[in-house]
Structure formats: structure tokens, C-alpha cells
Amino acid sequence: MSLSDFLQRATSRWMKDGGPEDDIILTSRIRIARNLQGLPFPILQTDTHADEVIRAVQEAVAAEAVAKVGKFEFIRCASLSPLDRQVFVEKHLISPDLAEAEKHGAIALRDDEAISIMVNEEDHLRIQCIMPGLRLEDAWHLASAVDDALEQSLLYAFHEKFGYLTACPTNVGTGIRASVMMHLPGLVLSGNIQRMLTAVSHVGLAVRGMYGEGTESNGSLFQVSNQVTLGETEEEIIGNLSSVVHQLIDHERAARKALLQENREALEDRVCRSFGILAYARRMDSRETLQRLSDVRLGIDLGILKGVSSGILKELMVMTQPAFLQKYFHEELAPGERDIRRAMLVRERLRLDDTEVR
């Protein structure tokens, strides 16, 4: 199968499409945590309880109300190989915790992969909607529609005072986590990123790496999300996050402009060196690959590179991950072999575009 064909089949919608402010905001994500009334949280589940949750959710997903929101496939984690589960993690469709829940976990996935419903992760259900660009409100409306459709068949654990009950106290209330993945190379290169991120944390938001909690930032990619779910409405949570994100966008654009004005040659040299390495290197680890892709994406956004797809960062930041690489090449690869195949894949992807350097 050619790489072009593989890209069409294997990439999720958020990996390909653009969206508002997509030069800085790669994705918007809404995640809703829900639990079923009368059943223990997953951490205390027996096999019987877990199966009961799976059966209830599978029936709810198959109901007419959910079918109106889209066509879903229900998949038990036990039916997937460890490699396939890890590919789902790398595509941001499930969490690492669910990937390890081989016996009790399941996922309901819409055909365009914009919506995934994780079953028996930390909570009985985690409904996720992920969209390209800054589309928090659109993602919320879609996730809420799925939530409402499921609730026609499922009885959620809810308290009149505290709201939706969840396994982790930080999710009690609305149960919503709103987040955006931001590409902030201007703030990183100008040395202002830590000051910005400290300010963000002071207004009740969390900043994490590309794969969320417990991961570090690489390639100037940061995930910014709300921390408070109790005492605020969903609209207030999304509005507060959007307000801060717009401020970060303004600061990032100002930093990029200053870098061009004050040290254009150094910036162009960095971008072109990274493109050259990606185009000709014979082995690359994942950290260097992501950093070089970040430089190239910055060069695309600033007009330094012409003819390269702006979606290349989103595509390759997933496709060059270990499981995805092995899926593409149809074989188990040791770390050193992955570095060689990763460089090969990047070179092949760049050849699909007609690139010019200013």
C-alpha cells in the first residue's frame, strides 16, 4: 500500500483537516466523564460489574438515539492486539490506561473518529470529541449530543448538590474536561514560554504534554485544559479556557513576528536545517523528529517553506510514533530499527509535496 493510500485510511479527521486558528491550535477536545448508577467505579469493579457496564453501554450505543449522531463501532479491548491498542493511544482516541485494560475495557468509535467513547477506564464512560483547530464550542455541542443520546438508555450517577459523580474528585460536577493542543514555537524560541505557562496555571488551567497528564512537552506542543469542574457550568468552563487561549494565540503571534523582524536569518536557517535533516536523514529518534517537524511547521506558517502541507506536523507526530510505525511497516521493530524506518517514512511523506524554500 502506498503512503498516500495509507494516510487516507489510517489518519483521523483531526489529523487531516484545518480549522480556526489552525496555525497555532492543532486540536480542540471535550471529554465528559460519566458513571452508571448503582454500580461501583471501575477501580472497585468485579468481572461481573465490568461486563454489566459493557453490555449496558453497547446496547445504548446501538440504540436509535445514538445512531442519529453517527455510525459507531463497538470494540472490546480484548479483541485488539497490544499494538492496535497502542495505535489508538497514539491517535488520541483512547488513554494509556484504557489500553492496559485488556480484560474490562471497550471503546465505541464513530466512523470518522471524531467521537470515541471509552468504557471502564477511570470512569464507566468517558465521551470524547476531538476536532481540528479552535472549535471548543463545536466539540462541546457534539459531545453533549452523544451524552444526551446515551442518557436516554443509561441512568447516570448524579447528586443534586454535587452534580455528576466521578471516580476522581477533580471531575465531580460537570464531569467535563476541555482542552486545546497548541503549537507555541515562537514563545519557546523567544524564551517567554515559562512565563506564559506560569500565568496560565495561576488562572486555574493545567498545562501538560502532547499525551496529557504525566507527559512532558516536546516539539513546542502543549495541551492546555481546565482543572475545575465543580461550581461552574460547561459554558463557563469553555468560555474561560477560550479566553485564555486567545491571549496565548496573541502572544505567540507577537513572538513569531518579533523573531522574523529581529533575527530572520537565524530563524530561516533553523527552519531550513530542520527541513534538510527531515528530507535526508537516515535515522531519527522520535524526540528529534517532533522537534524538526515543529520547526518545519513554523516555517510553513511564516511563509519560509512553500509547497509543504500544513497538516504534516499533525500527520507525522502520530505516524512516527512506535506503534504506528510498526503498523505501517507490518512488522515488529526494535528501537534502532524504528529510528531507521521513521526517517524513511518522513522522507517518503515529504516527497508527496512539491516543496520550495524561499
Disulfide bonds with the S-S distance in Angstrom:
none
